[in-house]
Amino acid sequence: MVFLALQAGDVSGALLFFGFALLLGLVAFALIRQWRTGCAADAEGDVARPCAPARFVPHRFLMAALILTAAAILAAVVLPLVLR
């Protein structure tokens, strides 16, 4: 699709399709990598490594980033309509 979009002269469409391809490629790479290493539950008779203790990670930074992103998207949609 990237090649076809470039042939048609649509650079923004080619970038969009390239971004989707990278996103799907990363997911496929992660799945294949996990498939090669296997799962600890699949081991027969082997003793699994002990899990690391769980630790608390404050989520306020992630929530602040999500709120800031949502506000930026909302402003990008609403401001042009208001300033029209």
C-alpha positions as CSV (number, residue, x, y, z in Angstrom):
1,M,0.0,0.0,0.0
2,V,2.9,2.3,0.7
3,F,4.3,1.7,-2.8
4,L,0.9,2.3,-4.4
5,A,0.4,5.5,-2.4
6,L,3.8,6.8,-3.5
7,Q,3.0,5.9,-7.1
8,A,-0.2,7.9,-6.9
9,G,1.7,10.8,-5.4
10,D,0.0,10.7,-2.0
11,V,2.9,11.2,0.4
12,S,0.7,11.7,3.5
13,G,-1.1,8.4,2.7
14,A,2.1,6.6,2.2
15,L,3.3,7.8,5.6
16,L,0.0,6.7,7.2
17,F,0.3,3.2,5.7
18,F,4.0,3.1,6.7
19,G,3.1,3.9,10.3
20,F,0.4,1.2,10.4
21,A,3.0,-1.2,9.0
22,L,5.5,-0.4,11.6
23,L,2.9,-0.7,14.4
24,L,1.8,-4.1,13.1
25,G,5.4,-5.1,12.6
26,L,6.3,-4.3,16.2
27,V,3.4,-6.4,17.5
28,A,4.4,-9.3,15.2
29,F,8.0,-9.1,16.2
30,A,7.1,-9.2,19.9
31,L,4.8,-12.2,19.4
32,I,7.4,-14.1,17.4
33,R,10.1,-13.3,20.0
34,Q,7.8,-14.5,22.8
35,W,7.0,-17.7,20.9
36,R,10.7,-18.5,20.5
37,T,11.4,-18.2,24.3
38,G,8.3,-20.1,25.3
39,C,6.3,-19.8,28.5
40,A,7.2,-20.8,32.0
41,A,3.9,-22.7,32.3
42,D,4.9,-24.9,29.4
43,A,8.0,-26.3,31.2
44,E,7.5,-29.9,32.2
45,G,9.0,-30.6,35.6
46,D,11.4,-27.6,35.5
47,V,11.4,-25.3,38.4
48,A,10.4,-21.8,37.2
49,R,12.4,-18.8,38.3
50,P,11.0,-17.0,41.3
51,C,9.1,-13.9,40.4
52,A,10.4,-10.5,41.4
53,P,8.4,-9.0,44.2
54,A,5.7,-6.6,43.0
55,R,6.4,-2.9,43.7
56,F,4.1,0.1,43.6
57,V,4.4,2.4,40.7
58,P,2.6,5.7,41.0
59,H,0.2,6.2,38.2
60,R,-0.2,10.0,38.5
61,F,2.4,10.7,35.8
62,L,0.6,8.4,33.3
63,M,-2.8,9.9,34.2
64,A,-1.4,13.4,33.8
65,A,0.0,12.5,30.4
66,L,-3.3,11.0,29.3
67,I,-5.3,14.1,30.5
68,L,-2.8,16.4,28.8
69,T,-3.0,14.5,25.5
70,A,-6.8,14.5,25.7
71,A,-6.9,18.2,26.3
72,A,-4.5,18.8,23.4
73,I,-6.7,16.7,21.0
74,L,-9.8,18.4,22.3
75,A,-8.2,21.9,21.8
76,A,-7.1,20.9,18.3
77,V,-10.6,20.0,17.4
78,V,-12.5,22.8,19.2
79,L,-10.3,25.8,18.7
80,P,-10.5,25.9,14.9
81,L,-14.3,25.7,15.2
82,V,-14.5,28.5,17.7
83,L,-12.0,30.8,15.9
84,R,-13.9,30.4,12.6
